[in-house]
Amino acid sequence: MQTNKHATCKLTIWIIFTHSKGQILTFNVLKKQCFS
């Protein structure tokens, strides 16, 4: 379950990062929420 959650977070972060390259702050916030 935990691994699945992390995979989903990675995918979400990757989509946001690749489609909104200026949104570094959003990327960092999501990264913290997913991996902290």
Secondary structure, 3 states (H helix, E strand, C coil): CHHHHHHHHHHHHHHHHHHCCCCHHHHHHHHHHHHC
